Amino acid sequence: MYETIDQLVVDAARRFGDKTALVTEQRTLTFSEVNHLADALAAALRELGLKPGDRISIFSPNCWEWVVSYYAIFKLGAVANPLNLMLTAEEAIYAMDDCGSRCVFAGGSQAARLLAMPERSEERIVVSFGEAAHGAQPFEKLIEQNVREAPAPALKASDLSTVCYTSGTTGHPKGAMQTHRSVMLNTALTSTMHVRTEHDTVVSALPCSHVYGNVVMNSAFFCGLTLVLHASFDAAAIVRSIETHKATMFEGVPTMYHYLLESPELDLHDLRSLTRCTVGGQTMPVERMEAVQRRLGCPLIELWGMTELAGLGTTFPFHGPRKLGSIGLPLPMTEARIVDPSDPSRTLAHGEPGELQIRGPLVMSGYYGNEAATRECLLPDGWLRTGDVAHRDEEGFIYVVDRFKDMILTGGYNIYPAEIERVISRMPGVAMVAVGRVPDAVKGELARAYVVPVSNQSLTEEGVIEFCRQHLAAYKVPRSVVFVADLPKTSSGKILRRKLHTLDAAARA
């Protein structure tokens, strides 16, 4: 296995040469072309005064320039800082300042927003994709150099490769430090578990800046498969892309599969080339997973991961037993345990919910410049506190119940939103659902359901609550229901529960 990420793209060019590596709307590139462009860009970065160890950010939608920039950073021996596209300019600047980023590759609109910010660093180099924003270096000019091969940086597997910021659900986001070993090992183990090969073609709209999308991207160069990369998710475009490219895999989050099932295009195209799909990022109702398998005609493999793990932590093997609704088993060389959150030394019995913890070489080395947060998350014996509530069955398969921070405390009872969501999603006429909390003077907090109805379906608040009463304990039944046209999501398509309260005003209007 390659020890460092710069070796990955060099060896992919040697092994797979003129085979198509990347397909985007603007450009198709072979493995050799990606390697050559990354060499040229790395040389240009050196001429701009950047050096090994420097932090370099990427703030852009998915595009071929994103991929080339990512590998050029490692050819320079620098450290990548992928930024969530949904960040405001102020939030992006916070992350760049926090890790000391000296340069940022940005889409045209992102570059313009960064350059317009008065508090930005004048010394930070801004490189703009596409039409260059005023004050930015044009990306196209930087890759015009005729470079045969970039000198290999003196990198080690234990060196810092990436500072990837968490979503910042409490306070400022934190920069998880990932080594070259953790990124490459996650890529290799994921590829092995899902049996990815050079004969595969993968369609994905997952952001490359997200660890899930990043593993998908790196697996293309690790295995020699072709990655058809979409800038954003559009169900009709994805269905057409699967048929056009005879894709063997599609990778996404639960909301993407919801929109695929709802798309009228689904039955108009031949998707028989698909051999497996993957889903992660959030829990998904078993009934919806079964519907995906029926409609797409292939297995749906669930997975689970974290920024702090550089990608996946658990999944199912393609050739092996699978249980819908479970996140599977730990990746090889990775340990998992379910513990009492108030006493991490006490491992819980099968079926008993507690905190999921992970240990092994995939675990981050800490949060950049934040020792207090690192100590809170990483235990002295190497276990990573994930913050997820989970339990294990008798066969060792893991089931995520919810996030501890999303738990609702009602009159002394713990309520997990995902449990209510799984029930409501089974109700006829429900397209999507998310459950949040509202304050209550008597019970502290109450559950509120936010429901997106299927088109032309009539649902009532009383009907949803009565359906819940039939399937849930009385204390778990939501006390109110808000019907909305859509739910707030992250750039990767995950539902943002912490933003649900913003829908209340719109519902009252």
Protein Blocks (a to p, Z undefined) as FASTA:
>chain_A
ZZbfklmmmmmmmmnmmacfbdcfkbccdfklmmmmmmmmmmmmmmnopaehiacddddd
ddfklmmmmmmmmmnopacddddfkbcfklmmmmmmmnopabdcddfklmmmmmmpmkbc
fklccddehjadehiacfklmmmpccfbdcdddddfkbcfbdcddehlgojaddddddfk
lmmmmmmmmmmmnopafkbccddfbdfkbmklmmmmmmmmmnopacdddfbdcfklmmmm
mmmnopabdcddfklmmmmmmpmklmmpccklpnbdcdehiacdfklmmmmmmmnopacd
dddddfklopafbdcdfbdcddehiabjadehiacddddfklmklccdehiacddddedj
kbcfbdehilklmmmmmcfkopacehiacdddfkopacdfbdfklpcceehiacdfklmm
mmmmmpghiabdcddddddfklopacdddddddehiacdfklmmmmmmmmpcfklpcfbd
cddfbdcddfkopacfklmmmmmmmmmZZ
